[in-house]
Each structure stands twice: as C-alpha cells, then as structure tokens.
Amino acid sequence: ALLDETPLVFPAWESLPSEHNVADAVFGGRLQVLSALESDLRPGVIVTSLPALLQPVPARKQRDQGRRTLKIGENLDRDALLHWLVERGFERTSAVEVPGEFAVHGGIVDIYPPDAADPLRVELFGDEIESIRRFSVETQRTIETHDAVSLTVVAPLADDDAQVQAAGESLLDALPADSWLMLSEPTDLVHEG
C-alpha cells in the first residue's frame, strides 16, 4: 500500500545558507515534509538525497515556537500576528503571490505560508476570526474552507556555523522511531557524502 502512495520529496539546498529565505521553494518543501511528519496523517514514503539529509533543518523546539493555530470564533490580535510574521522573514505586499508574503485589506489578512501550495485568507469581524479559507492566487477563488489552521512559520537557519549546529537537526531526527530507511546505490552515496 505504501508503494501506491505518492511520496513526499525532501529537497536539498543548492545555494549558500546566506541566500536562504522564507520564500524559497526548497525551504517550503523541507518545511512541508517536517510539518507532515508532525501531523496525524504522516507520509508513508519520503524521497530525499544524501545532501538533503546532511543539511540541517530547524529544530523541533524552533518549529514548536514558530507554530500558531488560528480558529474560527477566536479573537485575534491582528497587529501581533503581523509582527510575528515579519519577525520570521515575511514581507508585506499589496497582494500575496508567493510563499513568505502577507497582505492586509481591512478585516482580511492573506498569508502565504512557506509550506503551503496555496495561501490562506483570514477574515475578521472586529477582532474575531469569522472565516479561514485557502484560495487561488490567480483567481482569488476559495479552494477549501477550514475551521482551524496551524501555521508553522520559522526563518531558515542562519549561515553562522555555530548557530546552525546549535539550532539545527537532521530530517532523521524528525522521523518516527519505527521508520524504515532504504538506501539506493550505497557505494555512490558514500562517494557523494
């Protein structure tokens, strides 16, 4: 049954750490796999490369601190949310187009999380969350509505080696204890490593 499942891909950075940012597709792909591993619907198959495994990911503690849940009916301090996004590398724009952006239009906050295929639209009535939905960037039409969403927003690791070593983990650290690993072409992997 696992082989019938579409695997998640855990990509490798092909740029210097100083060039990493929250809008980078590689960052989003890596964060998406980590988020999936921490969800109730864990992926059955993850495909990756040795360089991707050797590159650190934000530690579980960082991801937990960078997680925020939004629920319909709850009060939201909009300014605090916007400040939280900016602190984590998001950019305010007039309309979201790529991950790592947010926009505000009256009582509407659009957020494009780095690990999402589509942005979120949070509609407020006063300070209360009235609706949460995913929408298409091109058409602005609703794709899916939600009662609650969990945002995991962390900045990519800095390029200071000491900071990376102290703050980072490997994808292997995030895998459940009962995970199986399969290596393809081990001699090539040793050479590549």
N, C-alpha and C positions, 0 to 999 in steps of 0.2 A: 504494500500500500504506500510506503514511503517513496518508492521509486516512481509512483504515479503523480506525486506532488511536485508542483513547480518549486524548484529550490530558490532560496534567497541567496543573493550574491553579496559577499562581504568584500568590498573593493579595497585596493591598495592606493595610497597616496603616490602620485608621480611628481610631486612638487616639494619644495622645501617647506619645513614647518612654518617659517615666517610668512609664507604665501597662503596658508590655510585660513579660511574664514567660514562663517556660518552659512553663507550662500552657496558654498561649493557642493557640487553633486556628490563627490566622493564622501565628504563629511556627512551629508544627508543619508547616503546609502549605508555607511558604517553605523550611524546612529539608529537607522531603521532596524537593522539586524539586532542591535543591543536592546532596543525597545521591544521587539518581537520576542526575544528570549526572556524578557521580564514580564510578558503578558500571560494571560491564561491560555491563549492559543499559540503555544510555542511552535516555531517552524520545525518540520521534520527533517529537512535537509538544508544545509548551508554549504555553499561552494566558495572557496577562497584560495588564495595563493600564499606561499611562504612569506613574501614581503609583507602582505597584509597582516599576517599573524605576528610578524616581528615589530610592526608599528603599533605604538601604544594607543589605547582608547581612554577616554575619560573614565576615572574610577567610579565604581558603583556609588560611593558616597557623593561624588560630584553630581552624578546623574540623579540621585535621590534629591539632592538640594536644588537641582535645576528642574524639578518636576512640579507642576502646578495643575490642579484639577479645576475645571470650570463646569458648573452645573446650573441648569435652568432653575430659576427661583431663588438662587443665592445672590446676595449683594456682592458687588464688585467695585473695588476702588480702582477706577479706570486709570488714574494718573499713576498709581503704584504699579499696575500691570505694565503700562507703557515704559516706566522707568526700569522695571525688571527686564523687559525685552532689550532696551538699549544697553543695559549693563552686560548683556550676553551677546552683543555684537549685531543686533538687528538694526536695520535702517528704516527710518520713517519716510514713506513716499506718498504721493497723491493717490496711487492705486497699486496694489500688490501685483507683481508679475513673476517674481522668482522667490525661492526659499530665502528666508532671512530678512524679509521685508514685512512691515505692517503699515496700515493706513487707518486714519480715523475720519469719519464723516458723521458729525453729530453724535447720535447714540449708537453708531455702528463702528465696531472695531474689526478690521480684517487682519488676520495673522497668517503668514505662510511659514509653517514650521519646517525646519530643515529635513525632517524625516518623513514628510508627507508628500503624496502625489498631487494633492490639491489643497488650496488654502481654506481657512476657517473664517466664517463670518459670525461674530458675536453681536447680537442686537440687545441693547439695553433699554429698559423703561425706567427712567431715573437712574438709580444705582443697581437695579435688579436685572439679572440676566433673563431676557424674555425668550430668546431662541439661540440655538447654536447649529450651524449647518456648514457642510463642505460645499464649495461652489467651483464652477469652472472659471478659470482666468479669462478665457476667450469670450464666453457667452454671458458670464456673470449669473448663470442659472444654477439653482440648487441641484446638487448631485445626491446629497444624503443629509438627513437631519439627525441630531443627537440630543439625548437628554443630558449627557455629560461627556466631556473630553479630557484627556490627560495630555498636557503639553510637557515634553521633555526638551528643555532649551539649555544647552551648555555651550560654552565657547570652545572652539578647537584648542588643543594643547599648545602652549607657547613653545618657542624654539630653544629656550634655555634648557640644556640637557639635564641639569639637576632638577628643575621644575618638572620636566617630562617624566623623569624616573620616579619622582616623589608622587606625582599626581596620577600617573597612568597605570593602566593594567593592560593585559592582552585579551583578545577575544576568548582565549582559552579560560581565563578567569571567570568569564561571564557564562560559560556553558554549564548546564545542569550536570550534577555529579554522575548521572547514569548515561552520559553522552558517549557515542562511539566516534572514533576518528578513523578515516580511511585515507591513506596516503597513496597517491598515484605517482609512479616513477620515483621511488625513494632516492635512487642514486642521483638523479637530476636535482632533486630537492636539496640534497647535501651539497652538491656543487653550487647551486643557486644561493643557498644560505651562507 
